[in-house]
Amino acid sequence: MAFRLTIGRKIGTGFAILIFLTLLAFALTTATLKQSKDINYEITNLYTPSVDRLQQLNLLVVRSKTLLSSWVNIQKDSEDKGKLKKLIYDEYPELKKQISDLAVQWDAEDQNNIRTVFSLLEKLFEDHKEVMKQLNSFDSYEDAALIFEIRPQIDDEDGEINQGTRQTLKQLDELITHQYEKARGKSDDMLKSFNLLQTVVIGLGVALPVGGILIALFTVRTIVRPIHELKRILLAMGKGILPKEKIKDRNDEIGEMSVALNGLVDGLKLTTEFANEVGSGNFESFYKPLSEEDTLGYALMKMRTDLAENERVLEQKVIERTEEVVRQKQEIEVQNQKLE
């Protein structure tokens, strides 16, 4: 069976397009918002805290060197010594735990880098502890040889602790820069995502009204206008005016109505011609009803039969009347002859 684009299918297709565009807008908006939410979550809960904790670790390393230098140069117990102990035994382990929890979500390269940093820090703080252990009393500060041995490690450019601190800070700076670039990249991705969402919303905001207008025009052109044309023809036929041109065929319900109406018009034209023929006395003219249920057609055929029968009877009566007149005339002529 050949596919037909019926009126129902046309209307259904139009609504389907509008529904599809609406669902597309909803799906794209939802997907973009979800993507933006995921990016924002990563920025808020991973990259920003990671950069913040790494910067804290960087500051902790700098402070450790300053506090260790104060430990070496100040003999008496001071607040800085307590700060150094708290830094090594409390602050660093806590900060290390926080960074390790965040590093689980980093890529493999950054995880390797932070393990390297922790390894350097462990070695550096072991050196710190060794210095603190050696200079743990007033008498130890009186040992000039010991001070002469320890101080270059901290103050000299090539000192072991100084080099360890610089190496750790360098490694940390690279890791901080990498994490910061990732955070900035994610921010750019989120901005692009929102720009895409804006473009999609604007595009669909234009597409939906334009699509609605096009569907409305298509509906008017293919459904409403042909129906108005059929209505005009039917109103004219109600006044007894038959259309001169046939309605164009269509492959839908309106096309079926047009075929039926064209057939009705052709039948009425044949009926008109048949009536004219019968009226002029041609009772032999051909006529075929439109269908077995064509009441008017069969009524016209019965009228033709009745008129033909009436005319035959009338002719017979005229013949009989004429013969009677002739007979009476002959009788009169015979009587006149007798009288003469």
PyMOL commands that set and color helices and strands:
alter all, ss='L'
color gray80, all
select helices_A, chain A and resi 7-73+79-103+108-134+138-141+144-155+160-238+253-279+295-339
alter helices_A, ss='H'
color red, helices_A
deselect
rebuild
show_as cartoon
